[in-house]
Amino acid sequence: KEGAREIHCRLLPLINLETHPFMRYILQRRGVFTSLEERTPPGALALDAADCREISTLLRAIENDINGFPFIGDE
């Protein structure tokens, strides 16, 4: 239980960030998308440079738990 609780505590901040722009950014980091361009502007949910840095910090906290889907680059 303690191990599961520890992983949950590291994943929860990323789960809380889940929005359409966040998912597009993650897919770009994984190499699925080459661009973050969208047909419709993301509006208030758009990610800025500070958001991307925070996501990178949160991903580093779980990098040893993700071995099947590496993330490209580190913003």
N, C-alpha and C positions, 0 to 999 in steps of 0.2 A: 504494500500500500504506500509506503513512504517513497519508493522510487516513482510510482505513478503520480503521486502528489507533487514531487519535484519537477517532473516533466510538465505536468499541467501548469504549474506556476511559471515555467519558462515560456510555454506556448500561449497562455492566456492573453498577454499583451498583443500578440499577433492576431489572435482570433478577434479581439476587440477592434482591430483596425480593418477588418474585412469589409471592403467596399468594392465597387466595380473598378475604380482607378487603382486601388491597392492590388487587386487580382491581376489587372493588366500589367502592372509594374513587376509583380512576382513572375508572371509568365515571361516578361521581357528578360528579367534576370536569369531565368532558366533557359533562355535561348529560343523560346517558342515564338515570340514576337520580335521583330527587328525594330519596331517603332512603337511609341505610345500614342500615336495619332489616332483620333477617334472621329467618327462621323458627327457625333453630338458632343459638345463640350461638357466636361465633367462638372463644371460649376463649382459649388461650394465644397464638393468632395475632392477637388483636384489636389494632387500631392505637390508639395513644394520641396526645395532642396533639403530643408530641415526634416521633413517627413521621411525622405529617402535615407538620410543619415540615421534616423532613429530606427527605421526598418532594418538597415544594415547591422546596427548594434544588436537588435533583437534576434536577427538571424545568426549572428555569431554566438549567441547564448545557446542555440540549439544545433549548431553545425555538426557536432559529433553524433547527434541523433538522426541526421538526415544523410543517408549514404546512397540512396537510390536516385535522388534527384538533386544533383549539385547546383548551386547558384553560380552564375557567371558574373564576374566582376564584383567590385565592392565600392559602392557609391559613397 
